[in-house]
């Protein structure tokens, strides 16, 4: 699994080349193990960052299928719902994440397109 290092480099340095390598690496990791919720959450986050909202929704939904307790997937889906203008669904997903991890602060803002 080589998606996590690329993801870390991309997030920590904001280097375009690191982002460019992170998405293919995360997709390759998904092909190797399509049932790993951590890989799916990373992929969803990268796709969301790249504006690939439909792809991100699929990745986060699959992550929740394999791990219904995934706070990351719930927050990713809440962000997508908010971006689409569905604030009710966003708030519901945010509340679910808060129940799973009471210490988190859940403020969801729509993505800028």
Beta strands, then each sheet from edge to edge (+ up, - down):
end
